[in-house]
Structure formats: structure tokens, C-alpha cells
Amino acid sequence: MLGLLAEGPQNGYAVIKTIAERTGGAWKPSPGSVYPTLEQLVDEELVVSTGDGRKTLFELTDAGRAEAEAKADEIAAAWESTPGMPDSQREFFEALRKLVGVVHVFRTSATEEQTQAATEKIDGLRRDLLQVLSD
């Protein structure tokens, strides 16, 4: 779950849905396994929760981000071993994971000018990706 939360804050339902999508439906964890795991990560101070009920979002703490980065190879290997996922999707999600990791660095380390330049690049990438879909 650290790998999923490294991509951004999510609620438990989104975690379940993402796992099911990425495994091509081969694994859809139950709320009874996801929520206790998320709470354990909160207890370990790797994740912080905000909100309540269905609106509760889980987000990595600095310690959680460090742990996710330290275990990046293990996390990637877990997704690579996912049955039913085409190689192109694995490569896509790995590229996305790497991008999100870099974006997180901007939250804590970038200057205002660097953040503005990155925002422009991300907006350009979004437009380029939409163009790929329209071709």
C-alpha cells in the first residue's frame, strides 16, 4: 500500500479499486484487509489519515515516503509479478510511479521558480498525453 499512497493520498475504496484495476481483476482485496492495514501504517507513523468515514484520506508521512523509496524495487517487483497485467501496463505504471516520486520531491525541496517550471512541464505532458489518445 505504501507504493499506492506514494502516488498520492487515497481513501480505502480507491486503494481497493486501484489494486483490482492493476491486477486485471485478479486480486480485489476486501475492506476487511485494506482498512486494518492502513490503520497499522498509521500506527507505525508511515501514514497519516485525515477526514472521517468514507472521506478519510490516507497520505504518506515523510517517514512513509522514505520507506516507499527504500522499498521501491520490492514494490515494483510485486506489480511486475501481477498475473494478467500486460507488460505495457506494467511499464506504464512503473513510469508513473517514478514520475510521482519526482513530483513529491518538489513538495519539499523545490524553489518557487522550479515549482512553476515543473507545473508548466506537467501541464504540457497532460496536453501531449491527451493528444496521444486523440490520434
N, C-alpha and C positions, 0 to 999 in steps of 0.2 A: 504494500500500500504506500510505502514511502515513495516509490517510483511514480505512482499516480499523483500523489499530492505534490511531488516536485514540479509537476506540470501546472499547478495552481490549486487554489482552495476548491474543495468539493464537499458536497454533503454525502451521506452514506449511500443514498439512492444513486447518485451519479457514479460513485465507486463501483457499485454492483453493475450498473448499466455499462460502464466502460470496460470492465473485465469481461462481461458477456460479449460485447462487440469485438474486443481484441482477440478473443479466443474463438470467434466464429460461432458462438453459442455453445462451445464445448464445455465451458465452465461458467455457471451463473451462481456465484456464492449467495447464500441466504443472508437476510438481515441478522439472523442469529449468530452468524460467524463474522460478519463485517463490523457491526457496531461494537461488540466486545473487543475486537482487535483495535479499532480506532480509540476506544477508551483506554486500552492498555498503552497505546502510543502516547496518549495524553498524560497518563500516569508516569510514563518514562520521560516526559517533558520533551518529546520529539515532535509533538503535535500540540497545537492549541485549538480549542473549539470556541466558536462564537455563535451567538444566537441560541434558540431553543427549539425543541420539537423538530419538525421537518425542515425548518430553516437553519438548523445547526450546520455551520460550515467548519470543516477541519482544514487546518493550514499548518505547514511545517514551521517549526521554530528554527532559529539559527542552528541549533544542535541537530535538528531533524534534517536540515539541508546538508549539513556536513556529513551526517550518516548516509544520506541518499547518495551524495557524491562519492563517499568512500566505498559504497556498495554498488556503484553504477554498473560495473561489469557483471555482478551477480544478477542484478535486476534485468539487464539486457539479456543475459543468458536465459532467464526464466521466460521472458517473452519469446525468445528465439525457439524455445522448446515447445511452444504452444502448438498443439495439433490443429490442423485445419486452417492455419493462417498462411496465406501465400507469402513467398519471400518478398515480393514488392511491398506488401503491407508492413512486414517486419522492418524493412529498410526505411519505409516512410515514418513509422513510429519511432525508430531509433534516431533518425534525423530530427524529428520533432522534439524528442527528449533532449538531445544535445542543444537545440535552439533554446528551449525553455531554460536549461541550465545557464546558458549565457545571459538570457534576459534577467534571470534572478540576480546575477552579479550587478546589473545596472541599478537594481533597487537599493543596493547598499554602497556601491563603490564609484558610480559614475558622477561626473560633474554635470551641471545643468546643460552645458553645450553638448556633451557626449550623449546625454539622455535625449535631447532634441534631435541630434543626428540619427540616433538609433530609432526614434519614433518615425522619422521620415523613411528610413530603410524598411521598417516593418510595414508601414503603410504601402510602400512601393511593392513589397513582397506580396501583400494581400491582393493588390491590384493584378500583379503578374499571375498569381495563382487563379484568380477568377478568370483571367484571360485563357489560361490553360483549359479550364472547364468549358469555356465557350468555343474553343477550337474544334 
